[in-house]
Each structure stands twice: as C-alpha cells, then as structure tokens.
Amino acid sequence: AGQVPSQNPKFPMAPPTQPTPRRLQSPADLADDALREIFLHLDSAPDLARASFACASFRRVITDHGFLRRYHALHPPPLLGILASGFIPAQPPHPSAIAARAFAQADAADFSFSFLPIPHRWRRRDSRDGRFLLSRVPTGRGYRRGDLLWITDLAVCNPVHRRYLLLPAIPADLTAAVHQPDIVDFETFLAPAAEDDKDTSFRVICLAQCAIKLVLFVFSSGEGRWHAVTFDDWSAMITGTGNTASTGTGNPASGSELSQRYYAHRCFYWLMHRRNKLLLLNTSGMEFSTVELPQDYTGEIAIVEAGKGKVGMLSLYSLIPHGTVHLSYAILQNDGEIANQWQPEEVLPLPENHRYDIVGVAGGYLLLQGIPEGMSLLHPPKNPNLTCFSLEVKTLHLELFCQTNHSILHAELYAGHPPSLSPPSV
C-alpha cells in the first residue's frame, strides 16, 4: 500500500477503463414509450383502431408488429360471429355486437375463400389466430376414406388479407409410418408456432389414429417441411375400452376413440369415448399423455383456458326430475396435494325450457345453442327460433349472443381484431 506504480516499460500500465456511455432516448422515443403504455391499457380494439387514424405518430406506434404482439397477448381477439351458411355476427346487446357489425358490413373477410385456386372445391378444417386450414375436396373415382390422398392438398389462408399458402404433400417416406388400411380416423388442424418463431409462423398437424398407434405429421411454416412423430403406446392406453383393433386384414377398428378437439395453453385435448380420460397433446414437445376426468362428469364438455395457466372444464348436465340444465365449472389443479385433480368452482343454471348443445370455444367465450323443448331438428318448424348464448370464461357471465332460424351445431366460431390491427399472418 502506498507504493508508486511500476514504470517498467516492459509492463506498461493499462489505461483506466471508461464506462460506456449509455445512449439517451430522444424525446420522440420517450413519447413513443409513453404512448405504447397508454394504448396497451385500451380494452376496446375498435377504440385502438380509431386512435391509429388520429395522427401519424399514433399510427406508427399502434401498427408496429412488436406493439400488436403485446396488445394481442393482453387482449385476445373477441368472438365476433359464427360461420354457418355465411357469417352470423354477434347481436346487440352483446359486447362484441358493434365490432361484429362493422366487420360484417365492411366485408372485412372473404370466408368463401374465392381467392384460392379452383374456388368452391375447398373444405374448412380448422381456424386459429386469424388463419384457416382448408383441404381440397377430392374428385374422381377411386377415393377411399382411409387413403392419405384425400388430405394431400392443404392450404392455410388469411381471409382478411386474402392470402394463402399451399402446403407441400406429406412425403412418401413419412406416410410409410402408417399402414393406410389401419387408419381409423385422420384429423387435420392448426397448431401454434414454436414459442421463439415469428408472428407469421404456424404449424399444421395431421393426426393419424390407427389401430395400435398414433402418428403425427407436423408441418412447420418456418422450416417449410413435414416431419413425423409416432406414439406407440396407444394400444396399451385403449386396452379394455371395447374398441376392437384391426387384425391387419384391412378392416379398421370399430371407430375413432377420440371426440371433439379442444385447445388450452398450447395443448390439445380430446375426450376418450370409452374411458374416463382426456388425451392430451403438448405441442411444445409433441408428447401425448392422459388426464383423468371427474368420476361424476356427465353430458357434453368443453376445455377452456382458466387463469394462471390452468385448465378449466365446463360440463352440461340436467337435474332430474326438474329437467333444468346447468353448466358445471371445474379447474384442473397443477400444484400442491391436489395436483391433477379437478376442483369444482361453480354451477351455473341456464335459461329454462331449452335443451343445449356446446357449439365451441373462441375469443374467451363458450358458445351454446339453446333449442326449445319439444322441437325436433330433424323436422324443425318453418321458422324456428334458436337462441345462442355466450359464456365469458373469465367472468362466467352468460348473455344472449344471437338468434338464428337454423341449427349451427357444426359451425365454426370466428374471433378477430379489426383488419387494421391484424397484420398479414400468412
């Protein structure tokens, strides 16, 4: 201590390091940051769209893809309508009615997909994040249900921006993973992109349910190619369900083991018909597992996204002898002593003198169709009055969504932001 530093020329002292000056934000940057925080707190997407037209600086901030990504994460697109013999928008007094009417009146989307090659030869398969998956309807003789040829023509479309991508056929070396006569069911659907992919990235999954195994064919738009994932434990999983497997003679199993598909928190869920379980596909690792259902569940179910990353289940059931219909709500616990158990949360009575069917889940809503007691859908009256109710999953608030004069049980739901807040996703 106190010594004079060495002046040996062979070991010169290093000059003292200077701290790297930090770049100061310009007033314009600071103003943009403040605007972003303000706009992120606007719950109404139409209000945000109107703000984007107020001035150039507002529009620059709001239309930035990074800002829109944050906004969409905080404010998922609302349920605007139903695709069934055209677009049926939400009706007043539903909170989505104004946005839905503006969307419909502006012809904001081409749901006929007339921009595709050979229009009117495509069938809707699935929709997610503003994209639609379609398959071309096969023509000519020789078509068999079990052939993979009937799903080789797939397209992913954005009906708002009238853009599409034709997917390449699944390579023959991958389709060899399944014996085509053993296919019980073949399902195609859209999946979210990997978490580090771009906003315009997506994945398409084809699930081949065979007699003794499941095979996933996965297309990644980022890679531009297909790959296959095989799950060989399927036979053991369904043992004892009464599903007679194929003997390899060309006769498939008695039918699909899986029912309606639901999505929550990057996972897909199917009800297994002959077991008190759900089949779960985690898209992060493309891994299958099962989830036990409550022992007393009855009727139709829907899997929904609950808060804090948890999964909820809504189930329809009737109270006998009163005949009233209720919705029960339970949440699958993921920690503590009750992990992997369904915790009952609520029982919601539905309007009387109706029977109900679950149409689907989208935009944070569960949609139900109410059918008047005594009315037959096989021989309906000339102008039936069918009411659709929406249940906001976050608040469990039930309200009228729309009224129709025809059944919409096999329709698709459409949730979306105004076109100005929806950059091209294909």
N, C-alpha and C positions, 0 to 999 in steps of 0.2 A: 504494500500500500504506500502511496506517496512517491513511487519511483517514476523517473522520467521514461516515457516510452522509448523503445529502441529505435535508433535511426539507421540501423544496418540496411544498406541499400539492397542487400540480397533478399531482405524480407520487408518490403515496404508495407506500411500500414494501409489497410483498405479504407477508402473514404467512407465516412459515415453514411448509412443508408437513409435516403429521404423517403418519407411516406408518399405513396402515390396519390396525387391529388384526385379527389372524388369529383366526378362530373356533376355539376349542379344542374338541376332541372330548370328548364326555361319556364317562364310564366305560362307559355302555351301548354307545356307538359303538365304543369301543376293544375291548370284549368281542366285539362282532359281527364286527369285522375279524379278530380272532384266530380266531374260530370258522370264518369263511369259509376262512382259510388251512388250518386243520386239516382241514375237510371236503373241500377240494379235493384232498387227498392220499389220500382213501379210494378205492382202486381198485374196490372192490365196490359197485355200485349198490344191491343189496339191503341191505348194511350201512348205506349212507347213508339208505335209506328207513326202516330201523328206527330210526336216530338221530333222524329227524324226528318220531317219535312219543314220544321220551323226555321232552320238555318243550316248553312254548310257545316259549321263546326259540330252541331248536334248530330247531323247525318254521318259525319266522318267517324265519330265515336260509336254510334249505335250500329252501324253496318260493319264494323270491324269484326272479323271472324272470331278473334280471341274474346271480345266482349260478348258476342252472341253465344259462344260456347258456355261462358259463365252464366249468362242470363237463362239459357235453356236448362242448365243444371239446377238453378234455383227455382225456376218457374216452368215446370213441364208443360208442354202444349195442352190446351184444354180440349175436351171432347166436343167436336163441332157437329157431328152428324153420323148418319148411318148410310152405308152403301147397299141399297136394295132396290132394284128397279129404278136406278137413279140415286141422287143424293138427297137424303131426307135431313134437313137441318134441325138443330135444336130450336124449340119454340118457346116464346115468352110464357111464363116469367123466368125461365131457366137462365142462370148467369151467362151461359155461352150463346144465348139467342142472338144478341146483337152481332157478335163476331161471326156466328154461323150464317146469318142472313147476308152480311156483307160478303162473305166468302162465296155464297151461292149466287148472289146477284152479279158478282163480278166475273163469274165463270173462271174462278181462280185456278181450277184444276181440270184437267181432261181425264175424267175417270172412265171414259170409253177407250182410252189408250189408242186413239186413232193415229198417233204419230209413230206407232210401231209398224214394221214391215208386215204386210198381209194382215191388215186390221181385222178385227172381229173373229180371229182364229186363236185368240189367247184367253186363258182362264186365270183368274186371280187365285193365288195360292196363299199369300200372306202379306202383311204390311208391318212396317216398323220404322220409326224415326223419319217419317215422310217418304219412305221408299216402298215400292210394291214389288213383290215377286210374282211373275206370271210364267205359265208354261203353255207352249203352243199345243193346241188340240191336234192329235194325230189324225191323219186321213188315210184312206185306202184300206184294203183288206189285209188280213194277217196280223192285226193288232191284238195282243193279248194283255190282260191286266198285269200279269207278272213280268212282262218284258220291261227292261230298263229303257227301251227305245222311246217309250211314251213320255219320259221326262228329260230326254236329252236336249230339247230345245227350251232353255230357260232364259228369261230376261229380267233384269232389275231396272225399274223405272222410277222416275220422279215426275208425277203427273202435274205438279205445279209449274216446273220449268220445262216440261215436255222433252225430257232427256231420258235415254235408256242405254243399257249395256247388255249386249247379247253374250251369254256365258258360253265358254267352250264346253264341248261334250265331256263327260267323265271318261278318262282314258280307259282303254280295254284292260290294261294291266291292273287297274284298280277294281273294275267291275268283276274281275275274276275272283275277288274275295267272297262273292256270294254265289250260290247255286240258284239261278233265277227261278226255277220251279218251286224252290223252298220259300220264296218271298210271301209272307203273309200280308204285309202292308208296306207301302212306300210313301213316305211323307216328306215334303219339301217345305222349308221355312227359312226366314231371315234370322240371323243372329247378330248381336252386337260385335263390332270390331274388337280386336285386342286393345287393351287399355292404353297402349302407347301409340296406336295408329292415328292417322289423320281423321279429320271430321268427315271426309268423303269416303272413308274406308268402311267396308262392311264384309260380312261373311254370309254365305248361303250353305245350309246344311240339308242333306238328303239322308233321311233315316230309313234304312232297310231293316224291317223287322222280319227275321227269318225264324225257322222252326227251332233252332238251337242257339242262335247268336244274334246280336245286333251289330250292324255295320253303319258307321257314319262316313259319308262322303262330304268333305268340307272344302268349300271354295273360298279363298281369301282374295279380295279385290286388290290388296296391297301386293301380294305375290303373283296374282294373275293365274293361279293354277289350283288344281284339286289335290287333296290327299285323303287317305282313308284311315279310320280308326276302328278297330274291331273289339267288341266286348263279348268274350267267350263264356262268361258266367251266366248268361241269360237263361240257359236251360235249367240250371240249378235254381235260379231265382223264381222260376214259374212252376217248379215241380209241385205237383199236388193241387194245381189250380183247376184241373179238369180240362185244360187246353191240350188236346191231342196233337202231339207233334207229328210232323211229316216223317214217313219212313224212307224218304229218298226216292219214292216211286213217281214223284211228280205231283202228288196231292199235297197242297199246303195245309197248314194247321187249320183248325176249325174257324179261326177268325182272329182279328187283332186283339191282343191282350190290353192295348192301351186306348184311352179315350181322349177327350178334349185336352189340347195342349195349353198350358198357361206359363207366363213368364214373370219372374220377380228377381231383382238384384242379380242379373247376369246368369240366372239359372232357369232352365225349363223344367216343367213338372207335368207328368201325365198320371191320371188315375188308372191304377191297375185293376181291371174289372173283377177278377176273381180272387183278389187279395185285399186285405185291409191296409193297403200301402199306396204311396206315391212313388213313381220312378222319377229320379232327379238327374238332370244332366247339367253339370257345372261347365260353362263354356270357357272358363279361364284355363282349365286343364283338359277339357273334353273327357271328363270322367263321370261314370254312372255310379249312383248309389240309390238307396231307398229311404223313405221316411214313413214311419208308422202313422196311421190315421187314428183319430179318437175312436174308441170302441163303439160309441153311440152315434156316430155320424150317420145321417140318412139323406136321401134326396140328392139333388144337384149341388155341386160345389164350384167354387172359383178361388184360385190362389191369387193373392194380391200382395203388393208391397206395403208392409207396415213400417212404422218409424224405426230409426236407429238400426237400419239394415236387417230388420227382422221380417219374417214372412207371416202373412195372415191368411186365414181361410174363412170364407163366407159360405154358409150351407143353408139351403132351403129345406124346411120341414113343416109338416102340418100337425096341428094339435087336434087330436081326436078325443072326444066326439064333437068338439066345437067346429072343426073344419076350417079354422083360421090358419093362415100361412105366416110363418115367421122366418126371419133370417138370423142365424146364429153366427157370432164372430168369435174366432179364437186365434191366438198368436202362438207361433212355434218359438219356444224359448231356446236361446243358444248359449246360455251360461248358467252356472250355479247347479244346485242339486236337482233342479227340474229341467235341465238341458234336454233337448229333443222331445219335450212333452208339450202338448197343446194346452195353453192356458185360456179358459173361457173368459171372454171380455164383455160381451153384450148379447142381448136377444132383442131383435127389432121386429115389432108387429108390422105387417104390410096391410095396405087397404083391403077391406073385406070384399066378399062376393067376386073374387078373382082367383084363378089359379095362375101360377107364374112359371116362367122359364128364364134361365140366365142366357142372355144374348152374348155377352162378352165383357172384357175389361179393357179400358183405354183412357188415356188422359186423366188418370187419377179417379176414374168413375167405374162402378159396376153398373151395367145396364140390364134391366129386367123388362120383359114384356108381360103385361097383365092381360089375361084372356078371360072374359066374363064367364062366370059359372054357367054350364049348360050349353055353351056354344061349341060346335064341332068345327075343327079346322079342315076336316075332310069335306064337309058340306056347310061352309060358312054362309051367313046371310049375304044379301046383295051388297050392302054397305056396312060391313062390321066396324065397330068402334073399338079399336085395340089401343091400349094406352101403354106407353113405355115410361118407366121410372128410372131415374139415375140415383145411385147412392154414391156420394162423395166419400171415398175410403178414409180420407184423413179425418173428417168430422163425423162420419156415419150419418150425414144429413140426407134424407130421402126427399126427392121432389119430382114433379112431372117433367119429363124430357120432351116428349112429342106424342102425337096421336096419329095413327095410320089406319088404313082400311084394308090392310093385308098383313099376313104373317111375315116376320123378319127374323125367324129363328136361326137361319143360316146366313145371315148378313154379316158384313164386316163393319167395324167402327172406325171412324176417322178422327184423329186428334191432330191439330196442327196450329202453327202460328200464322199470322198474316204473311202473304208472299214476300213483302219487303223485309221481313225478319227471318226468312227461310232461304239461306243461300243454297245454290245447287248442291245436291248430295250424291249425284251420280256423275 
